[in-house]
């Protein structure tokens, strides 16, 4: 280690760590009343409070603060505005049948958030300390968490560079804040199959890039292709990459296909590997683990491998495409019924009379039961508040 590296390392070790025990709370004096579930539009309603934690390169992390929800005040030259020093996470809390509030696998989100921070030289932190602080935020606004299956509290931790000045360099100041939003189903149509347009004229991510990090800069460029797909009657893009037309993701979700091997009779659940071009989704990871544990290995193969739009089209023609679905925190599981490519539509089978495939529905039920505490599984669903 060089002397400069040693100095940097020593300096970092002397900075204050994120510490949930130092949390300070200022309560909102005008609390809201919960909206009826049918009025909850995803990401449009927010709770009474927010969590914020400031950081600078001289002192480290300041004391966490829960304050009334409201606007941020930032210098117009702050590096977040000019050089996209910004990242975020998305996770949910659920009200179970015993009126306990549960967070689903928050440790996975903290790992991913720190990986994103490290990639764009924003400060990292102890994920468990942030989880504790978020838990206190949830307790304060627990009355706004909606009841009933399909409804939850969406949690959006965000980390931005706030250093003022137009020079490009490592941010000397940052702000970590968390806002929460009572939500219903991501799609207003509910658990219904969607139509996708396979997109090869625009690329969501590429090898060596930051497709596996949850950076705001990854999302804005995807909106125009989505609008173009929508103008042709499709709800989302199925992102393709390279000359092989490799399938990476669907919209802002991971994507799964179910194929049948006509020779062996086995079914295969396929999703793209974690090669740096796709987001390592928490829902994706959960589905893979549960599928490997619960599906009969004599009947199923679970593979993280590349598939292409050409393979999907060929399997469809042979009757070997069984079903397909997207998976992510917001929508959880989203059935797919059709994929448009080169002027033709690839039909994805659904259960007769339904808007989903058989495994798609099974996977959605597996995840839901754990999220809402109907089934305890490996501490994936952490109780953070009790309304009793």
C-alpha positions as a printed Julia matrix, in Angstrom:
388×3 Matrix{Float64}:
   0.0     0.0     0.0
   1.38    3.41   -0.94
   1.65    6.21    1.6
  -1.22    8.11   -0.06
  -3.43    5.0     0.01
  -2.56    4.44    3.68
  -3.41    8.06    4.49
  -6.8     7.77    2.72
  -7.57    4.49    4.46
  -6.6     5.84    7.88
  -8.68    8.96    7.33
 -11.72    6.9     6.36
 -11.37    4.71    9.46
 -11.49    7.81   11.68
 -14.74    9.11   10.2
 -17.99    8.65   12.13
 -20.0     5.59   11.13
 -23.72    5.57   10.49
 -25.21    4.93   13.94
 -28.94    4.31   14.44
 -28.61    4.81   18.23
 -28.03    8.53   17.59
 -31.38    8.93   15.82
 -33.18   12.22   16.46
 -36.92   12.61   15.79
 -38.92   15.74   15.01
 -42.59   14.83   14.64
 -44.95   16.19   12.02
 -47.61   18.26   13.83
 -50.15   17.76   11.02
 -50.41   13.98   10.52
 -52.37   12.63    7.53
 -55.31   10.28    7.52
 -54.89    7.07    5.48
 -56.34    7.15    1.97
 -58.79    4.44    0.88
 -56.93    1.64   -0.88
 -58.64    2.35   -4.2
 -57.14    5.85   -4.21
 -53.52    4.74   -3.82
 -51.56    5.37   -7.02
 -48.06    3.91   -7.0
 -45.5     6.43   -5.75
 -47.88    9.41   -5.57
 -48.8     9.45   -1.88
 -46.19    9.85    0.86
 -46.15    9.44    4.62
 -45.77   12.16    7.26
 -42.04   11.77    7.85
 -38.72   11.16    6.11
 -35.33    9.99    7.29
 -32.21   11.95    6.41
 -28.53   11.45    7.25
 -25.84   13.87    6.13
 -22.22   12.92    5.4
 -19.0    14.8     4.7
 -15.44   13.69    4.11
 -14.11   15.42    7.23
 -16.46   14.07    9.89
 -18.28   11.12    8.31
 -21.92   10.33    9.01
 -23.96   12.77   11.1
 -26.75   11.67   13.44
 -29.76   10.21   11.61
 -32.81   12.48   11.72
 -36.48   11.74   11.19
 -38.2    14.97   10.19
 -41.54   15.99    8.63
 -41.72   15.08    4.93
 -40.82   18.1     2.82
 -38.59   19.62    0.12
 -34.8    19.42    0.13
 -32.62   22.53   -0.07
 -29.56   22.07   -2.33
 -27.06   24.37   -3.98
 -27.75   24.77   -7.72
 -24.2    23.62   -8.41
 -24.57   20.4    -6.36
 -22.87   17.52   -8.15
 -26.05   15.41   -8.15
 -27.55   17.81  -10.7
 -24.59   18.0   -13.05
 -22.78   14.67  -12.89
 -25.49   12.23  -11.72
 -24.05   11.33   -8.34
 -27.29    9.58   -7.39
 -28.46    6.1    -6.52
 -31.51    4.58   -4.9
 -33.13    1.4    -3.67
 -36.67    0.09   -3.57
 -38.11   -2.27   -0.97
 -41.42   -2.82    0.76
 -43.0    -3.25    4.17
 -46.2    -5.26    4.61
 -48.98   -5.37    7.2
 -49.62   -9.01    8.18
 -52.82  -10.62    9.5
 -51.7    -9.94   13.09
 -51.19   -6.21   12.41
 -47.43   -6.52   12.49
 -45.35   -4.59    9.94
 -42.73   -6.61    8.07
 -39.88   -5.63    5.74
 -38.98   -8.1     3.0
 -35.27   -9.0     2.78
 -33.91   -5.5     3.53
 -30.37   -6.85    3.97
 -30.21   -7.63    0.23
 -31.14   -4.05   -0.63
 -28.46   -2.69    1.7
 -25.79   -4.81    0.0
 -26.88   -3.6    -3.42
 -27.09    0.01   -2.26
 -23.53   -0.1    -0.95
 -22.32   -1.66   -4.2
 -23.95    1.19   -6.11
 -22.41    3.77   -3.75
 -18.95    2.3    -4.11
 -19.2     2.39   -7.92
 -19.84    6.15   -8.03
 -17.59    7.06   -5.05
 -20.39    7.99   -2.68
 -19.96    6.96    0.98
 -20.82    3.42    2.05
 -22.43    2.56    5.38
 -23.46   -0.21    7.76
 -26.64   -1.6     6.21
 -28.02   -2.91    9.5
 -27.82    0.56   11.02
 -29.82    1.99    8.14
 -32.38   -0.83    8.45
 -32.81    0.04   12.15
 -33.34    3.71   11.28
 -35.86    2.83    8.56
 -37.65    0.64   11.09
 -38.11    3.66   13.36
 -39.43    5.69   10.42
 -41.96    2.96    9.67
 -43.07    2.8    13.32
 -43.76    6.53   13.31
 -45.95    6.32   10.19
 -47.33    2.82   10.7
 -50.94    4.06   10.7
 -50.55    4.95    7.01
 -49.57    1.43    5.91
 -52.54    0.0     4.0
 -54.24   -3.28    4.84
 -55.14   -6.15    2.47
 -53.13   -8.32    0.09
 -51.61   -6.45   -2.82
 -51.06   -3.32   -0.7
 -47.88   -2.29    1.1
 -45.53    0.53    2.05
 -42.95    1.23   -0.65
 -39.6     2.38    0.8
 -37.21    4.5    -1.27
 -33.72    4.99    0.23
 -31.75    7.49   -1.85
 -28.13    8.68   -1.71
 -26.98   11.8    -3.53
 -23.81   13.85   -3.82
 -24.48   17.36   -2.5
 -21.05   19.0    -2.78
 -21.32   22.44   -4.41
 -19.13   23.31   -7.39
 -18.73   22.35  -11.03
 -15.46   20.45  -10.85
 -15.73   16.73  -11.58
 -14.36   14.7    -8.68
 -15.17   12.7    -5.58
 -18.08   14.34   -3.72
 -17.03   15.81   -0.37
 -20.62   15.91    0.88
 -23.58   13.59    0.51
 -27.12   13.09    1.75
 -28.82    9.78    2.4
 -32.59   10.1     2.75
 -35.53    7.72    2.87
 -39.13    8.44    1.89
 -42.02    5.99    2.08
 -45.2     5.66    0.06
 -48.38    3.64    0.72
 -49.04    1.72   -2.49
 -51.35   -0.72   -4.2
 -50.59   -2.84   -7.29
 -47.91   -1.33   -9.55
 -50.08   -1.79  -12.62
 -53.61   -0.4   -12.42
 -54.8    -3.49  -14.29
 -53.57   -5.7   -11.42
 -52.18   -9.21  -11.98
 -52.73   -9.29  -15.73
 -50.44  -10.3   -18.57
 -48.65   -7.59  -20.55
 -47.42   -7.2   -24.13
 -43.71   -6.49  -24.7
 -41.77   -5.07  -27.61
 -38.34   -6.67  -28.05
 -36.01   -3.66  -28.33
 -32.67   -3.82  -30.11
 -32.33   -0.24  -31.4
 -31.6     1.03  -27.88
 -29.48   -0.62  -25.19
 -30.31   -0.55  -21.48
 -26.88   -1.71  -20.29
 -23.62   -3.11  -21.64
 -20.57   -5.08  -20.4
 -18.33   -2.96  -18.22
 -21.11   -0.46  -17.6
 -23.32    0.05  -14.56
 -26.38   -2.02  -15.49
 -26.0    -4.0   -12.28
 -26.14   -0.85  -10.12
 -29.33    0.99   -9.16
 -28.36    4.42  -10.44
 -30.88    7.03  -11.52
 -28.82    7.55  -14.68
 -29.82    4.05  -15.84
 -33.52    4.89  -15.94
 -34.09    8.18  -17.76
 -32.69    6.91  -21.12
 -35.19    4.0   -21.06
 -38.28    6.22  -21.1
 -38.18    7.2   -24.79
 -38.0     3.57  -26.02
 -40.86    2.74  -23.65
 -42.97    5.56  -25.1
 -42.2     4.34  -28.6
 -43.22    0.8   -27.64
 -46.41    2.15  -26.07
 -47.28    3.95  -29.29
 -47.33    0.53  -30.96
 -49.55   -1.02  -28.29
 -46.93   -2.58  -25.99
 -46.7    -1.99  -22.24
 -42.94   -2.47  -21.83
 -39.63   -3.13  -23.59
 -37.9    -6.48  -23.65
 -34.28   -5.38  -23.77
 -31.99   -7.16  -26.23
 -28.22   -6.89  -26.42
 -25.64   -7.52  -29.15
 -25.74   -9.28  -32.48
 -27.04  -12.42  -30.79
 -30.08  -10.44  -29.53
 -29.53  -11.72  -25.99
 -32.46  -11.06  -23.65
 -31.4    -9.11  -20.56
 -34.35   -7.5   -18.75
 -37.96   -6.42  -19.24
 -38.67   -2.75  -18.56
 -37.14   -2.21  -15.11
 -37.5    -5.85  -14.06
 -35.67   -9.14  -14.39
 -37.3   -11.6   -16.78
 -37.93  -15.36  -16.6
 -38.92  -17.87  -19.29
 -40.25  -21.4   -18.95
 -39.29  -23.8   -21.74
 -40.1   -27.45  -22.29
 -37.58  -29.96  -23.6
 -39.56  -32.18  -25.95
 -36.88  -34.87  -25.79
 -36.6   -35.24  -22.01
 -40.02  -33.89  -21.08
 -38.43  -31.62  -18.45
 -39.34  -27.98  -17.98
 -36.63  -25.33  -17.68
 -36.88  -22.04  -15.78
 -34.43  -19.62  -17.38
 -33.24  -16.14  -16.43
 -30.21  -14.13  -17.51
 -27.0   -14.58  -15.46
 -25.51  -11.87  -13.26
 -22.86  -10.76  -15.73
 -22.88   -7.05  -14.87
 -25.5    -6.05  -17.45
 -28.59   -6.83  -15.37
 -29.7    -5.73  -11.94
 -29.27   -8.39   -9.22
 -32.93   -8.21   -8.23
 -34.05   -9.24   -4.74
 -37.22  -10.75   -6.18
 -35.13  -12.55   -8.81
 -32.88  -14.03   -6.14
 -35.9   -15.05   -4.05
 -37.59  -16.8    -6.97
 -34.45  -18.73   -7.89
 -33.9   -19.93   -4.33
 -37.52  -20.97   -3.83
 -37.7   -22.66   -7.24
 -34.55  -24.69   -6.58
 -35.94  -25.75   -3.23
 -39.56  -26.44   -4.18
 -39.7   -27.6    -7.79
 -39.18  -31.33   -8.43
 -35.66  -31.77   -9.92
 -36.95  -34.78  -11.85
 -39.29  -32.43  -13.7
 -37.46  -29.1   -13.66
 -34.12  -27.46  -14.42
 -33.38  -24.02  -12.96
 -30.79  -22.21  -15.06
 -29.16  -18.79  -15.05
 -28.09  -18.67  -18.67
 -28.32  -16.51  -21.76
 -31.33  -16.87  -23.99
 -32.06  -14.93  -27.16
 -35.15  -13.62  -28.9
 -34.39  -16.16  -31.62
 -34.54  -19.04  -29.13
 -37.8   -17.77  -27.69
 -39.34  -17.45  -31.16
 -38.17  -20.95  -32.14
 -39.44  -22.48  -28.89
 -42.8   -20.79  -29.47
 -43.12  -22.28  -32.96
 -42.32  -25.75  -31.6
 -44.79  -25.44  -28.72
 -41.9   -25.44  -26.23
 -42.46  -21.93  -24.82
 -44.6   -22.54  -21.74
 -44.79  -19.12  -20.05
 -42.85  -15.97  -19.17
 -42.93  -13.31  -16.46
 -41.11  -10.27  -15.14
 -39.99   -9.96  -11.52
 -39.15   -6.91   -9.41
 -39.92   -5.12   -6.15
 -42.6    -2.77   -7.49
 -44.75   -5.21   -9.47
 -43.34   -8.35   -7.72
 -44.4   -10.75  -10.52
 -45.79   -9.58  -13.87
 -47.15  -12.16  -16.38
 -46.24  -11.81  -20.06
 -48.62  -12.78  -22.88
 -46.98  -11.52  -26.06
 -43.64  -10.31  -27.42
 -43.41   -8.25  -30.57
 -40.27   -8.48  -32.69
 -39.57   -7.57  -36.33
 -43.23   -7.03  -37.1
 -44.38  -10.37  -35.68
 -45.86  -11.28  -32.32
 -44.63  -14.24  -30.29
 -47.55  -15.57  -28.27
 -46.81  -16.68  -24.71
 -49.28  -19.28  -23.37
 -51.49  -18.49  -20.38
 -53.68  -20.7   -18.25
 -57.01  -20.99  -20.07
 -59.37  -18.27  -18.95
 -56.67  -16.55  -16.86
 -54.11  -13.77  -17.28
 -51.08  -15.73  -16.06
 -49.1   -18.93  -16.48
 -49.18  -21.75  -13.95
 -45.68  -21.24  -12.53
 -46.09  -17.46  -12.68
 -49.08  -17.68  -10.36
 -47.34  -20.21   -8.1
 -44.24  -18.01   -7.74
 -46.39  -14.95   -6.99
 -48.12  -16.89   -4.2
 -44.81  -18.14   -2.77
 -43.47  -14.59   -2.5
 -46.72  -13.07   -1.22
 -47.11  -15.58    1.6
 -43.64  -14.78    2.9
 -44.02  -11.02    2.47
 -47.28  -10.9     4.41
 -46.09  -13.27    7.14
 -48.43  -16.13    6.24
 -45.32  -18.28    5.96
 -42.06  -17.86    7.88
 -39.01  -18.47    5.72
 -35.36  -17.87    6.68
 -36.03  -14.5     8.32
 -36.81  -13.02    4.9
 -39.73  -11.12    6.45
 -38.55   -8.99    9.39
 -41.07   -7.63   11.9
 -40.24   -3.94   12.5
 -43.44   -2.66   14.13
 -46.54   -3.97   15.91
 -49.83   -2.08   15.63
 -51.42   -3.96   18.55
